[in-house]
């Protein structure tokens, strides 16, 4: 029996890979029908090095029956170009989109891009598996939760699927041999959700409840990854690595006991206000070399408007503790948050410069689908580019000309502070 060829594609930055697609394949292969009737391949393309034509050529040689794309604001243009051309050449191919860029506004993408067959909303593991079974001849797309789709020329948005309560049901793509660990770009996820509800962020609003992968599974992943001597650094992608100290201590014990080759843990997201001497000691035990944190802005009225947690004294103290103990600190500022203006942005930049973090990263506000700022943009008085990456154009207090001045100033500050320039990436 000829199996259906399924290719899952992600356009990533150089040398990166998609953990999300690894989850999709690992979960789908639990199903007997899928194992019997489908071959699933994951392909990660370099978004800067490879042209769409090169991707099309690859697909012309592999001849998939079903294509799934992982979509973010920074890669959606290449996704759409690839999907449009491949559908023109091979009309029979089913094209599925998923990810935070398309999930919250699936019907919009279906209306504007007739070559898309379906869009997955929210977490994709169960929904992708059920949708794949539909395309393999088992089930009904009309009854598949978490899908927006096109049926007989009409666009249907099915009810949302609840987030997966028991994350133990998702096999580890590392332990299943689906993803091979690689130096600098290996990621571990120990839980999903966020304890905060920042209005510019997708995570806390859409996945507010914390759900944890079993600690024994996390331990096995850590031991497996750190058993590779060529892995010199890796990452955790948890929304807040240090949100609870007792759990942090257990994770650190797993890392330190498995870390035979001195592998570094880099660029974990933390809340600096939660850092004390004990936390620093745990970070050093885990060989944490760098962290990333906010505050996005230091201005109280703006923080209230976007529901961002920030405690000035604790932030400064935590930052100093980290820097004094040799842990690099990357701080983030966002240009164009509602409530900010040019001078408030300058105040935020000056405040952070005085704190002397290792790095300050400036970015322009992305009004991302699925966030409070996107859904209530009129209420906040936001004008933004509806085309990805959804950059803010103006706010009631921050007109376009001032945002442009702030961006120019950020470039200058970057040059003086010897850090990366402001960018549209998130």
C-alpha positions, -999 to 999 in steps of 0.1 A, spaced: 0 0 0 13 34 -9 15 57 21 6 94 19 36 117 21 32 143 48 58 171 50 59 195 80 78 227 71 92 255 93 112 285 80 136 293 108 166 315 115 200 300 105 207 266 121 175 266 142 148 239 141 112 236 151 104 219 184 67 224 177 68 202 146 87 175 165 57 174 190 33 172 161 50 142 145 56 125 179 19 127 188 6 118 154 27 86 153 9 73 184 -20 67 161 -22 33 144 -40 46 112 -14 73 107 15 49 112 -1 26 87 -11 51 60 13 81 63 50 89 62 57 122 81 89 142 74 100 174 91 120 199 71 135 231 86 145 257 60 168 286 66 146 316 61 175 338 50 196 315 29 171 296 9 147 311 -17 112 300 -22 122 286 -56 147 263 -39 120 251 -15 96 245 -44 123 224 -61 128 203 -30 90 197 -28 89 188 -65 113 160 -58 97 147 -26 61 150 -40 41 154 -8 4 148 -5 -1 169 25 19 200 36 19 216 70 35 249 78 45 264 112 36 301 110 51 330 128 50 367 120 86 366 108 82 337 83 46 340 71 55 357 38 77 328 27 50 303 39 24 320 18 46 323 -13 56 286 -10 20 275 -5 6 296 -34 32 283 -59 31 247 -48 -7 247 -51 -5 262 -86 19 234 -97 3 206 -77 -34 213 -71 -41 181 -53 -18 189 -23 -36 196 10 -21 227 26 -24 232 64 -12 262 84 -7 264 121 11 285 147 5 318 165 5 340 134 -25 322 118 -43 303 145 -62 333 161 -73 347 127 -77 315 106 -108 326 87 -90 358 76 -62 338 62 -86 314 45 -105 343 29 -74 361 17 -55 331 5 -77 306 -14 -49 280 -17 -50 272 20 -72 243 30 -72 245 68 -58 264 97 -51 249 131 -61 270 161 -42 268 194 -21 238 205 -17 216 175 -9 180 186 -43 165 189 -59 187 163 -32 180 137 -36 142 143 -73 143 139 -71 165 108 -45 142 93 -68 112 99 -96 131 81 -73 135 51 -65 98 53 -102 90 50 -112 86 87 -134 113 103 -151 145 94 -135 179 92 -167 196 102 -165 178 136 -128 184 142 -123 209 170 -97 236 167 -98 239 129 -108 267 105 -113 253 71 -127 256 36 -157 234 26 -173 236 -8 -162 272 -11 -174 282 23 -152 290 53 -160 272 85 -145 280 119 -150 250 143 -151 254 181 -118 259 198 -101 228 213 -93 231 250 -55 231 258 -41 197 265 -45 190 303 -22 161 306 11 169 288 24 133 294 3 123 264 27 141 241 58 119 235 92 135 237 105 141 201 141 137 215 135 104 233 115 91 203 144 99 179 124 124 159 147 154 167 184 151 171 200 175 197 223 201 181 247 225 197 233 260 205 198 253 192 185 225 214 154 235 234 137 219 264 101 228 274 91 217 309 56 234 311 31 254 290 13 286 299 23 317 318 17 332 352 14 367 337 -12 382 313 8 409 294 -15 424 268 11 423 240 18 386 245 -1 356 231 10 331 257 -6 343 289 -40 351 273 -44 320 253 -26 294 275 -31 309 310 -32 278 330 2 262 338 4 226 327 36 206 333 54 178 315 62 150 340 94 156 358 107 122 350 103 129 313 121 162 318 149 144 336 153 119 307 154 147 281 180 166 301 201 135 306 198 125 269 207 160 256 236 164 281 250 130 272 262 145 238 296 160 243 292 181 212 263 200 228 281 230 243 250 250 251 213 245 251 181 264 261 149 262 280 118 277 263 96 280 294 79 314 297 95 320 331 123 297 341 124 309 377 87 314 385 89 290 415 121 284 435 114 248 447 107 237 412 137 255 399 159 237 424 146 203 412 153 212 376 188 225 385 195 192 403 186 173 371 209 195 351 239 195 374 238 158 380 237 151 342 261 178 331 294 158 326 308 180 298 303 215 313 274 223 289 261 259 293 225 269 297 219 301 277 193 328 273 166 314 296 136 338 301 133 349 338 117 374 360 145 394 375 124 406 404 123 370 416 161 368 418 179 366 451 212 351 463 197 316 465 184 319 429 218 330 417 234 301 434 210 277 416 217 294 382 254 289 387 249 253 397 230 248 364 258 266 345 234 293 334 255 318 314 229 342 302 193 352 308 168 374 291 141 395 308 120 427 305 110 452 315 97 464 281 91 498 297 97 513 332 68 538 331 40 530 356 10 541 335 22 521 305 29 491 327 -7 492 340 -22 496 305 -4 465 292 -7 446 324 31 441 327 47 431 360 77 453 371 91 463 405 118 489 400 139 482 431 137 445 429 145 445 392 176 466 397 188 445 426 182 412 408 200 425 377 230 436 397 232 402 415 233 384 382 259 406 366 281 406 397 281 368 395 291 366 359 257 359 344 249 380 313 217 399 314 198 408 282 170 434 289 142 442 264 125 475 256 95 478 233 90 510 213 53 520 209 35 505 238 2 522 246 7 548 273 43 554 263 55 584 243 89 594 230 101 609 262 89 580 283 108 557 260 139 578 265 133 575 303 131 537 300 163 536 279 181 559 304 169 539 334 182 506 319 215 521 308 221 533 343 215 497 355 243 485 332 229 452 319 251 432 294 227 440 266 197 461 258 175 449 229 151 474 214 122 463 193 91 479 179 57 468 192 42 439 172 4 440 176 1 402 173 -30 382 165 -45 366 195 -32 392 220 -53 417 239 -38 446 221 -48 431 187 -83 422 198 -89 456 215 -67 478 193 -95 503 188 -100 506 225 -63 513 229 -63 536 200 -36 516 182 -30 519 145 -8 491 131 1 473 99 -24 445 95 2 426 75 28 406 94 49 414 114 21 437 125 43 467 135 26 495 154 22 527 134 9 551 160 -9 553 194 -27 583 210 4 593 228 30 581 204 24 593 168 42 578 138 68 605 136 78 600 172 80 563 169 103 568 139 125 591 160 126 566 188 137 539 163 165 561 150 175 569 186 175 532 195 200 526 166 222 553 181 220 539 216 227 505 202 259 517 186 270 534 218 261 504 240 276 479 215 245 458 212 223 445 184 202 470 165 164 473 169 146 448 148 111 436 138 118 402 152 103 388 184 
